[in-house]
């Protein structure tokens, strides 16, 4: 009986670890997508007003750290 309970607990812990890994992967994908969007905005923008927008984005990213 104790062995069955420990096996169930180990399976639950493994499932929780897998869920955490999936969440981390999703967060990394979201970060990569947002960085690529910012890079696309930087590439597509060449006017001075867009540069100030880029500077605001960089300041916001630095504050987030």
C-alpha positions in Angstrom: 0.0 0.0 0.0 2.8 2.4 0.9 4.6 1.6 -2.4 1.5 2.4 -4.4 1.1 5.7 -2.6 4.7 6.6 -3.2 4.5 5.6 -6.9 1.3 7.8 -7.2 3.2 10.7 -5.5 6.2 10.3 -7.8 3.9 10.3 -10.9 2.2 13.4 -9.7 5.5 15.1 -9.2 6.7 14.1 -12.7 3.4 15.5 -14.2 3.9 18.8 -12.3 7.5 19.0 -13.5 6.4 18.4 -17.1 3.7 21.1 -16.8 6.3 23.5 -15.5 8.6 22.7 -18.4 5.8 23.3 -20.9 4.9 26.6 -19.3 8.6 27.7 -19.4 8.8 26.7 -23.1 5.6 28.7 -23.8 7.1 31.7 -22.0 10.3 31.4 -24.0 8.3 31.2 -27.3 6.3 34.3 -26.3 9.6 36.2 -25.5 11.1 35.1 -28.9 8.0 36.3 -30.8 7.9 39.6 -29.0 11.6 40.2 -29.6 11.1 39.4 -33.3 8.2 41.8 -33.5 10.3 44.5 -31.9 13.1 43.7 -34.4 10.7 43.9 -37.3 9.4 47.3 -36.0 13.1 48.5 -35.8 13.8 47.3 -39.3 10.7 48.8 -40.8 11.0 52.2 -39.0 13.5 54.8 -40.1 12.0 58.1 -39.0 13.0 59.9 -35.9 9.6 59.5 -34.2 9.9 55.8 -34.5 13.3 55.9 -33.0 11.9 57.6 -29.9 9.3 54.8 -29.7 12.1 52.3 -29.9 14.0 54.1 -27.1 10.8 54.0 -25.0 10.6 50.2 -25.6 14.2 49.8 -24.6 13.7 51.8 -21.4 10.6 49.7 -20.6 12.6 46.5 -21.1 15.4 47.7 -18.9 12.9 48.6 -16.2 11.4 45.1 -16.4 14.7 43.6 -15.6 
